[in-house]
Amino acid sequence: MKNSQTIQMLEPPIFLDVIKERRSVRKYDPTVQIPREEMTEILELATLAPSSSNLQPWRFLVIDKPELKQKLLPIAYNQQQVVEASAVIAVLGDVKSYKKAEKIYDQAVEAGFMPADTAKSFIERTVGMYSSLPPEVARRIVYTDGGLISMQLMLVARSKGYDTVPMGGYDQAKFVEAFGVSEQYVPVMLIAIGKATEPGHPTTRLPIEDVVFFNEMP
């Protein structure tokens, strides 16, 4: 008969523990590879994040080949987690995500979530609005949605026993050039993912009364 300790180990992690245990990790085991199927599952769960008009503008470039991680290393200012982590996920925002509106809303119809005439109306309105947005507004939207999915991705990874670190410190222009990223895609951040060899440093947070105001600003 299994003892209670073994049973406890087999239970899935509690969501609050996942939040509390997530750390920004910079030391990874370079021998650990994340299977393609598991990486796909992590990303698939991350895509359950919310987005503006459900256009899901996130796109992922998963960099896991050693030679490509070496190529990325100087672009990311020689941060060693780039080559030591199992992969680096470039989170990109598609400023033309409205082109997939028809596919998205047709799926909603097929799933029984929306009548066909409602979907048609949504498609026309969404495409018309998003295709005419000023570039800076379109970029702001995909940055917001990219931030939402990045956090969700890191929490999903932690729930599956992997560690991550979000990286804003890299040369975006060189990254775009080196990896052939077109102007349609806005780099949001890089996320290293793998198995930690050293835990991330514990950090403190400001007292909640320093950051929360009810009904009016001080």
N, C-alpha and C positions, 0 to 999 in steps of 0.2 A: 504493500500500500504506500502511495506517495505521501511523504510528510508534508506538513503545512508550508514549510519553507520552499519546497519544490513547486508546490501549487502557486504560491505567491509569485515566484519568478516567472511563471508561465502566463500570468495575467497581463493584459495589455496595459501600457502606461496610462495613468490618469492624466487628463488634459492639463490640470493645474500644475502637475509635476513637470510636464513637458515645457510649459511656459517658464517655470522656475529654474529648470535645469539647462535651458538653452544658454549657451555662451558663445562669444566670438572666439573661435579656435584658430590658432595660427601654426600649430605644430601637428602634422599629420603623418600617418604610417604610409609611406610610398608604395608598400607591397599590397595594399588593399585596393581591390578593384570592385566597383559597384556593377553588378550584372546589368546589362542593357534593359532587361525586363523590369528590374527593380527601379532603375532610374526612370523608366517610362511611367511606372506606377506612381512614383513620388511626384513627377511633373503633372500627371493626370489629376491627382488629388489636389495639387496646388491650384489647378485651373478652376476649381470650384469657388475661387475667390470672386467677389463682386467686381463689376466693371460698369463704366458709363454706358447706359442703354444696352447692357449685356453684349457689347461688341467684342469683348475679350481681345484687346489689342496686343496682348503679350505674345512675344515670340522668343524662343530659347535657342541659343547656339551652345550646345554641350561640347566642350573641348576636353577630350579625355585621351587623345593620342599623345604619347610622350614628346614627339617632335613638335607638335603644335603647342603644347604647354611650354616648351622651351622657347618657342617663337613668341609666346605671350609674355614670358618672364620680364624682358627689359621694358616692354610696353607697360607693365604693371609695376614699374620701378623696382624690379628685382625682389619682390616679396616672395619668399621661399614657398609659401603655401600654394602658390600657383603650380609648382612642379611636384610638390609632395602630396597634395590632395588627390583624391581619386579622379576628380574632374573639376573644371571651372565652368559654371553656367553663366553665360552672358544673357542677361535679361534685356530684351529689346522691346520697344514700343512701336507698333505699326500705325503710322499716321493715316494710312488708307484702309484701316480695318473695316470701314463702312462697306467696302467691296464684298465683305463676307456676310453682310446683313441678310441677304436673301437666304443663304445657306443656314444661318443661325435661326431665323424665324420659321423657315420651312421645317427644320428639325422640331421646333416647338409645336407646330401643327401636327406632325407625324406622331409626336409623343402624347397628343391630346391635351396639351397645355393651353392651346389658343385656337380659335376658329380661323379658317383660311382667310376670310375677308378682313379680320382684324390684323392678321399677319401682313397682308398686302398693304394695308394702311400704314402699319409700323415701318415696313420696308421703305415705302415711298418717303415718309416723313424723315426717317433716320438718314437715308442716303442724301436727301436734299439738304438737311441741316449740316451733317458732318462733312460733306464734300465742299461746303462753302465756308467752313471755318477759317479764320486767319491762321497762318502757320503757327504763331506763338500760342494760340489757344489750343490747337490740336496737340502740340507738344506738351502743354501743361496737363491735358487730359491723360495722355499716355504715361506721363511721369507719375501721376497720381495712381492710376491703375497698376502701373509697374511696381510701385511701392507696396500696394496691397498684396499683389501676388508674391512678391519677394518675401514678405514676412510669412505668408502662409506656407511657402515652399520651405523656409527654414524650420518652421514648427513641424511640418510633416516629416522632414528629414530627421529631426530630433526624436520624434515618436517612433521612428524605425531604427533608432540606434546610431544615426550618423550625426556628425557635427558640421557646422558651417561657419563662414564668416562673410558678411557683406563687404564689398570692396568698391569704394568710390574713387580710390586713389590709383588712377591709371590714365594714360594719355588717350583720350577718346579719339582724337583725329588719327593717331597712329593705329589704334585698334581697328577703326573703320577701314582704313587703307589696307592693313595687313590681312584682314579676314574678309575683304570684299563685301562689306555691308553697304547697301545702297542707301540713298537719302530717304527712302521710304521708312527706314527703321531708325529709331532714336535709341542709342545706348542708355540704359537706365542705371544698371550696376552690374558688377561681376559678383558671383557667389561661389566661393570655394566650398567643396563638399567632400567628406571622407571620414576616416576614423582617427580621432585624436590620439596622439602619443603623450600629450600634456594637456591637462584641462585648461579651459579658458580662465582668465583671471576673474575672480569674483569682483563685482562692482556694487556700488551703492546707488540709491536713487534719492532725489530730492524729496523732502516731506510732501505728502499729497496736498497739504494746505498751501504750498508754494506754487502749485501748478493748476489747481482747480478753483474756479470761481463760479458760484451759483448766481445766475440771473443778471449779474452786472460785473463789469471789470472794475478792479480797484482804482 
